Amino acid sequence: MDVVGGLLLALGLGLLVAAVYNPEPQEAALPPWGLPALGAGAAVLAVFVLWEIRSRTRLLDLSGVRRGPLLATLGVSLLSGAALMVTLVDVVLVAQTVLHKDATDGALLLTRFLVALPVAAVAGGLVARRVGERWPMVVGMAVSAGGYLLIAGWPADLAGASYGPLPRMDVDLVVTGLGLGLVIAPVSSAVLAFVPAARHGVASAAVVVARMMGMLLGISALTAWGFHRFHALTADLKPPLPFLMSKGEFAKQMKVYEAALQDALRTEYREIFWITAGMCLLGALLALAAGTGRDARSEAPAAARIRSSAPHNGPETGDDSATGDVPINERGNILGKDG
């Protein structure tokens, strides 16, 4: 067991999470310790990589593995996890702060996204079996990027916006859910195809860890950014004081103040979803470099293929019998015409 490697990985990822946690977002996007913690986390992760290269016992042995496509696929998992968590949190916040819905109604609004997600996950697995993993990942991340751009463009009268007979909120959330869901199965399948069967357990764990780290880092960083932007946008706003003006003037000034607050909220959410769309576009580019499980299997050397478990103890009769691949004629007879 690679205890040192596990501790280094946990420390490095923990430092990255701590770096983007900001208890006072009104002061700055990052906390005072943010940049030092980011640097320390990157340094620890670099030490982790060096340790994994030199250590005899490794968390994930990458010897004989196409590292570039594997790391690109894990990057897609990380970015999709970040986008997923941003959706789960910020769509509910939009419902509560912009649409003035309660927590239950906000959760119900999110069900459009949550229903589309598993439907597309099943479809992504079926498509990956036919065309490989690369293109479902590329299309899924690109579609989700388009969905987040649509969400970022939500108008002020969102409750009444529609595409013909279809409510705009519903359509945009379904499109985003379909895009992210399409990526789930191909990512796992591609990672398993890149590594030998003996390492499938650790490889599957790496996919989950990448997705969870994307969720933690994504929501921490974008939430801190959103709060910072909101405070920056409202720094000059001052609520009207009722004892300095008449009731009519106070009501008029209060409407102006509340409208300015709503504009600041929409600007904050718009920028968050723009950033999320950019992450999805980056994920689509990584998916292009990820290759496919078919590519990995076709390039695997013959010695790495699964052979018969029965030992070959008889005389050498040719390559086929030595590898356990016994030729069979068109009649299904393994002995030939006279067998």
N, C-alpha and C positions, 0 to 999 in steps of 0.2 A: 504494500500500500504506500502510495506517494504522499506521506503526511506533510512533508515540507512544501511540495507543490500545491497541495490543497490549501495550506495556510497562506501561502503567497497569493494564490488566486483570490481567496476570501478577503485578505487584507487589501489588495489592489482594488477590487470591486467595491468594497466598503468605503474606501477613501473617495472613490468617484461619486458614490451616492451622497456622502457627507459634504462633498464639495458643492453640490448643487442645491443642498437644503439651506434655505435662507429664511430665518425667522423674522427678518426685518426687510421685506422686499421694497418698502417705500424708500429705503436709502440707496439701494443698488440692486442690479440683477443677480449678483453673486454675493455671498456673505464675505466678511473680511478674510476668512480663512479659505475662501473658494479657490483662488488661483494656486496657493501653496498646496492645498489638498489635491487639486487636479494634477499638478506636477508630481507630487509624491505618489499618487495612484498610478500615473503613467510609468514612473520609474519602477515601482514594485511589479507592475505587469511585465515590464521589460526583463526584470530579474527572473520572473516566473518563466518567461519564454526561454531564457538562457538555461535555467535549471532543467526545463523539460528537454532541451537539446542534449544536455550532458548527462542527465540522470539515467541510471539503468532501469529504474521503475518509474513509470510515467502515468499521469492521469489519463492522457489520451495519446497513445503511441501513433505518431504520424509517419513512421517509416513505411515506405512503399505506397504512400497515399498522395493523391494529387492535392497538394496543400492549398494552392490558389483557389480552385473551384470550391473546395470544402470551406475555406474561410469566407469566401464570398456568399455561400449559402447560409452560413451562420450569421453573416451580416444582414441578410434578408430577414432572417428570423428575428434579429434584434430590432430592426427598424419596424417590422410589422407589429412587434409587441409594443413598441413605443406609440405607434399610431392607434393601436387598439385601446390602450389605457387612456390616451387623450380623449378618444371618443366617449368612453364610458364615463369619464368625469365631466368633460366640458359640455357635452350635449345636455346633460342634466342641469348644469349651471346656466346654460342659455335658456332652458325652459323656465327656470326659477327666477332669473334676474331680468331677462328681456321679455319673456312671455307671461311672467307673473303667475306661473303654475306652482302648485305645491309639489312636495317630494314624490307623491304617488303619481301624479300626472306626468312629472318629469321622467320617472322610471317607465311609465307606459309609452311615452314618446320614444324612448330608447329601444323598445321592443321591435320596432321596424328594422333597426340595425341588427339586433340579436337574432331575429328569425332568419334574416338573409345570410348571416354568417355560417351556420351549420349546413344550410342548403348548398351554398357554394363550396363548402369544404368537401362534401360528398362528390359534387361535380368535379372539383379539382382532382380528386383521387382517380376518378374514372377517366378524365382526360389525360392525366399523366401516364396512365397505363398504355395509352395509344400513341401519344406523340412525345413522350418523355417529360421530364420535369421542368426544363428551362422555360418553355413558352407559357405554360400556366402561371409560373412565378412572374414572368415579365408582364403578361397581360393583367394579372391580378394586382400587382403593385401599380401599374399604370392606371387601371380603372379606379383604384382607391385614391390615387392622386387626383384624378378628375373629380371624384366624389367630394374630396376635401375642398377643392377649389369651388365647387358648387355651394358647399356649406359656408365657406368664407364669404360668398356673395349673397348670403341671406339678407333680404331687405328689411327695412324697419317694420313694414306691415307684414311680417312673416306669416302670421296666422291666416291671412287672406291670400297669400301668394300660391299660385298653382301653375301646372303645365296642362293647360286645357282642363279636363275634368279631374286630374290627379293633383292632390295637394303637394306642393313643392317640398315640404319637410319630409314627407313620406318617401317620395321618389329619391331625394338626395341621400337619405339615410340608407335606403335599400341598395342603391348603387355602391355606396361606400362599403356596406357589409358584404356584398357580393364580391367586391374586389379583394378585401382582406381575407375572406373565407377561401377564395380560390387558391391562396398561397399555402394554406396550412398543410395539406397532405403532400404536395410536391416537395416542400422543404424537408420534411422528415424522410421521405422516400429517397431524395437525392443524397442526403447525408449518409444514410445507410448504404447506398450504392457505392459511395466513395471509400468506405472502410471495409476491411475483412469482417466476416461474420463473427469472429471471436471478440471484436471490439464494438459490436452493435449496441450493447448496453450503455457503454460510456458515450458513444456517439449520440444516442437518443437523449441522454442526460444533457449533453452539450447543447442540443437544440432547445431544450426546455430552459436551461440556464441563460442562453442568449435571449430568448423571448422574455423571460422574467427580468433580466437586467435592462432590456429595452423598456419594459413597462415602468420599472423603478426610475431609471434615468430620465425617460421621456416625460413622465408626469411631474417629477421633481423640477426638472429644468424649465419646462414650459409653464408650469404653475407659477414658479418664481418670476419668470419673465412676464407673465400676464399680470400678476399683482404689481410688479414694478411699473409696467406700462400704464396701468390704471391710475396709480398714484401720480405718475408723471403727467397724464392727461388731465387730471382733476386738481392739480396742485394750485391752480389759479382760480378755481371755482369757490365761491363763497355763498353759503346759503343766505337767503334774505331773512331779515329780522322783523318780526311782526310789529314790534313796538315802535319802529321807526317810520312806519307808513300806514296808510289806510288798509282796511281789509281787502278792498278790491285790488289795490296795487300789490299787496302781499300775495294774493292768489295769482296774479299775473306773473310776478317775479318768480314765484315758486314753480310755475309751469315751465318757465325758461330754464330754471335750475335743474329740474328733473329731466327735461329734454337733453340738456348738456350731459347729465350723468348717463342717460341711455346711449347717447352718441359715443361716449368714452367706453362703455361696456361693449358696444358693437365693434368698435375699433380694436379693443383688446382681443376679443374672440376671433375677429377676422385675421389678425396677425398670427394668432396661435394656429389657426387652421391653414394659413398660408405656409407656415413653417412645417406643419405636418404633411402637407402636400409635397413640399420639397423633400422631406425624408422619404416619402413613398417613391418619388422619382429617382432618388438615389438608390433605393432598393431595387427598382426596375433595372437600373444600370448594373448593379451587382448581380442580378439574376442573369443578365446576358453573359457575364463572365463565369457563371456557376457551372455551365455545362449541363449535362443530363446524366441520369443513371444509366441510360443506354450507352452513352459515350464511355462511362467508367467501366461498364461490363465488357464492352467491345475491345477496350484497350488493355484489359487485364491480361497478364501473361497466362499461358496455358497451365503453368505450374500452380497458379492460384485458384484454379477452378475446382469445384467440388468433385472428388473422385469416389470410386467405390470404397466402402469401408472394409471390404474383405481383402486380406493381404494376398499378394501374388507370390506363391511359393513354387510354382511349376517352372518348367523351362521357358526361356525367352522365345516367344513366337512372333514378336512384332510389336510395334508401338501400341496398337489398339488394345491387345490383351494386357499389356503392361500398365496401361492407364485405367483399365477397368471399363473401357468403352468397346464392347464386343460388337462387331459388325453383324447386322441382321439383314437377311435378304428380303425381297419384296413379299414373301409368303409369311414372314415373321419367324422363320426357322433359323436359329442361331448356329446350326451345324452345317447348313448348306443344303444341297439338293438331296443328298443321300442320308441326311441325319434323321 
